[in-house]
Amino acid sequence: MHVRFLLFFLCLTAPAYAQAWRHYDNARFGYGIDIPAGFTQGGESDNGDGQAFKVAGKPTALAVWGSHLTGEFESEVADYMDFVSNEGWAITYQVTTPQWASFSGTRNGQVLYQRMVLLCDGQSYAAFRAEYSMREIGDTDSVIQTLVGSLRGNC
């Protein structure tokens, strides 16, 4: 399994949540996602698969990326869940369908949330991974919901 994560520490602040979001489109894989106002781009990855965004403040990580499937979508999701479990995350939530998957876990007072969607070509997927403090769950839930709702292929 080819694992690529772009993780940078970001910060989510309440004033940023209330402002307008902007849209990020990835040309290589043909997906897009809405990014909260106040996030600055960390720069496209060298291979053009995704990007990280930064905001000064509380330590939180967010990465968005696309990749080619190495097998079936559901198998790819299972591989990622095994990967995060091996990193010490305890998976607490999981939903997998043929078109999308979401899972979350906890580790040392942190929360991980990952969303993956099958893209229009059926050969690749887009994903985001957010990590944040359990203390920020209330403020971050609406951000995660917006990210989940906006991650999709540009068909």
C-alpha positions in Angstrom: 0.0 0.0 0.0 1.3 3.4 -1.0 0.6 5.7 1.9 0.9 9.5 1.4 -0.1 11.9 4.1 0.6 15.6 4.0 0.4 16.6 7.7 1.0 20.0 8.9 0.0 21.6 12.2 -3.0 23.9 11.7 -5.0 25.8 14.1 -8.8 26.3 14.0 -10.1 29.4 15.7 -13.7 30.2 16.3 -13.6 33.5 14.3 -12.3 31.5 11.2 -15.3 29.2 11.4 -17.8 32.1 11.1 -16.1 33.5 8.0 -16.6 32.4 4.4 -15.0 29.3 3.1 -13.0 29.0 -0.1 -12.7 26.1 -2.5 -9.6 24.1 -3.3 -9.5 22.1 -6.6 -6.9 19.5 -7.3 -6.0 19.3 -11.0 -4.1 16.0 -10.9 -6.9 13.9 -9.4 -9.9 16.1 -10.2 -11.4 16.6 -6.8 -12.3 19.6 -4.7 -13.0 20.5 -1.1 -14.0 23.7 0.8 -11.4 25.1 3.1 -12.3 27.4 6.0 -11.4 31.1 5.8 -8.2 32.0 7.5 -6.4 28.9 6.4 -3.3 29.6 4.4 -2.0 27.2 1.8 1.1 25.2 2.7 1.8 24.6 -1.0 0.9 21.9 -3.4 2.8 18.6 -2.8 5.7 17.9 -5.2 3.7 15.3 -7.1 0.5 17.4 -7.2 -1.7 15.0 -5.2 -2.8 17.4 -2.5 -2.1 20.2 -0.1 -2.0 21.2 3.5 -3.4 24.3 4.9 -2.3 26.3 8.0 -3.8 28.6 10.6 -2.0 30.1 13.6 -3.3 28.9 17.0 -4.2 25.6 18.6 -2.3 22.6 17.2 -4.4 20.7 14.7 -3.5 18.9 11.5 -5.3 18.8 8.2 -4.2 17.3 4.9 -6.1 16.7 1.6 -4.9 14.4 -1.1 -5.8 12.1 -3.9 -4.3 8.8 -5.0 -4.7 5.9 -7.4 -6.4 2.8 -5.9 -4.1 -0.2 -5.5 -7.1 -2.5 -5.4 -10.8 -2.2 -4.5 -11.9 1.0 -2.7 -13.1 -0.9 0.4 -9.7 -2.6 0.7 -7.9 0.7 0.4 -10.0 2.0 3.3 -9.3 -1.1 5.4 -5.5 -0.6 4.7 -5.7 3.0 5.9 -7.6 2.0 9.1 -4.9 -0.7 9.7 -2.3 2.0 9.2 -3.8 4.4 11.7 -4.4 1.6 14.2 -0.7 0.7 13.9 0.1 4.4 14.6 -1.7 3.8 18.0 -5.1 5.3 17.1 -8.1 3.4 18.6 -10.8 3.4 15.9 -14.0 4.6 17.5 -16.2 5.1 14.4 -16.3 3.6 10.9 -18.7 3.6 7.9 -17.6 2.2 4.6 -19.7 2.1 1.4 -18.6 1.4 -2.2 -18.4 5.2 -2.9 -17.2 6.7 0.4 -15.9 6.0 3.8 -15.3 7.8 7.1 -13.6 6.7 10.2 -12.3 8.3 13.4 -10.2 7.4 16.4 -8.6 8.7 19.5 -5.1 8.7 20.9 -3.5 10.6 23.8 -6.3 13.2 24.0 -6.4 13.7 20.2 -9.1 12.9 17.7 -8.5 11.7 14.1 -11.1 12.0 11.4 -10.5 10.7 7.9 -12.9 10.8 4.9 -12.3 9.1 1.6 -14.4 9.3 -1.6 -14.2 7.3 -4.8 -13.6 9.6 -7.7 -15.4 9.7 -11.0 -12.9 7.5 -12.8 -13.4 4.6 -10.3 -9.6 4.2 -10.3 -8.7 6.9 -7.7 -9.9 8.5 -4.5 -9.7 11.8 -2.7 -9.3 12.1 1.1 -8.8 14.4 4.0 -7.4 13.7 7.4 -7.9 16.0 10.4 -6.3 15.6 13.8 -7.4 17.8 16.7 -7.6 17.9 20.5 -10.6 16.2 22.2 -11.1 19.6 23.9 -11.9 21.1 20.5 -14.6 18.6 19.5 -17.5 21.0 20.0 -15.8 23.7 17.9 -14.5 21.3 15.3 -17.6 19.2 14.6 -19.2 21.7 12.3 -15.9 22.2 10.4 -15.6 18.4 9.9 -19.2 18.3 8.7 -18.5 21.0 6.1 -15.3 19.3 5.0 -17.2 15.9 4.6 -20.0 17.5 2.6 -17.7 19.4 0.3 -15.1 16.6 -0.6 -16.1 15.3 -4.0 -14.8 14.6 -7.5 -15.1 17.3 -10.2 -17.1 15.1 -12.7 
